[in-house]
Amino acid sequence: MSACAALIAALAVLSPAGCGSRDVEPDAGNRLDVGVNGRIEFAVESIEPIKRGFNTFHVRLTWTDSGNPVQRIKLRVYASMTSMGHGSVHEGKEIEPGLYEVADVPFGMGGLWDVQYRALASSLIDEAAFEFDVH
């Protein structure tokens, strides 16, 4: 076997999935944290694993002091990949007490996306930010 053929055979063994493929588990999109003001717990769940294209999230908002659902509030979501100049703004819709749906959040390319969730009444009540790894 020539040196060139041996190199090709070795590369085929080392990369069985083919050119450009990544053996990385998709980001499930589930996050949980207390907002920066400490008033609301943000439980974020993606409807399906995070992907390029449109993504939908369910966000459960709970008051940290009582554990009760945060109802009839405005949930505004900012998704951005600042380094590339991409960003969008979305409104959450309350689908049951304390559970909001944020639909059609576009992740136009692979990489890290920052998504900020803001709970608003007449002013900002609390906010949380999470990163999502898009493949």
N, C-alpha and C positions, 0 to 999 in steps of 0.2 A: 504494500500500500504506500502510495507516495505521501510526502509530508502534507501536501495540500488536501488530499483525500482524508488523511487522518484528522486534520484540523476541522474539516467540514463535518466529519462524523462526531467529533468531540462537541462541537457547537450544537449539533442536533440533539445530543443527549442532554446537554445543559439547558436547552431552551425548548422543551417539547411543546409548549403552547403556541409557538410561532412568533413572528416579528411584531413588536409593538404591544404585545399583550402584557397585562399586569396581573399577577396572582394576588390580588388584594380583595379582602372581603368588602362588600359595599357598606357604607355607613347606614345603619338602621334608622338614624334620625331621631333617636330618643334622647332627651335631655331633661335635667331637673336641677333647679337652683332657686334660691331665694333672691329676690330682686335687690338692687343696690341700696334701696331705702329700707329694706328689711320688712316691708309690709305685706308683700304678696309672694307666694311660691308659684313659680312658673314650671309646669310639667308639659313639655313639648313632645309630641309623638308624630312622626311622619306616617302617612297612610301606607306608604311602601318605602323600600330602601331609597335613599337619596340618589338621584340620577341627574344627568344633563337633561335639560328640558323643564317641563312644568312639574312642580311638587306641591302637595297639599299637606297641611299640618293641622292637627288638633292640639289645642292649647288649653289645659285646665288651669284656671286661676283660683287660688285658695288664699284666704286671709291667714297670715301666719299667727295672729293672736288668738283666733277662734277656730280655725280649721274649716270655716264655712266657705261655700263657693262665692266668688266675686261675680256678682250679677249686674246686668244692665250697665256695662261699662264699655268704653270705646277701646278696642285693641288695635293698635296700629303697628305694622311690621315693616321694617326696613331691611332689605336684603342687599348686600353690596360685596363686590370684589374691587376694593378701592384701587389696588395696584393696576387694574386694567380699565378703570373708569366705568365699570358696570354697576348698576343699581336700580332698585325698584321699590315702590311703596305699596302696601296692601292693607286693607281693612279686614279685621276678623269679624265673623258673624256668629252671634251666640246661638248655638243649636240646642242647648239644654242649659239649665242653670249652672253657670260657671265654666261651661265648655264652649270654646270658640273654634270655628273652622276658618283657616286662612288658605284660600284656594289659589292655584295657578301661580305659585312663586317660581319665576324662571331662573334657573341656573344655566346660563348660556354656554358655559365652558367648564372643563375640569379644573380642579384646584380648590383652595380654601375659600369659602364664602362666609362672611360675617352676617349674622341675622340678629337684629335687635328687636325685642318685643317690648312695647310701651303700653302700659295700662293708664288710660286717661279718663278723667271726669272733666271738670272745668279747668283742671291743670294736671300736670304729671303726678301720678300717685306712686308708681314704681316702674322699674324697667329691668330687663335682663338681656344679656347678649350671649350668643352661642356661635361656635364655628361648625361648619359642616364641610366634610371632605367629599367633593364631587368627583366621580370617576367617569 
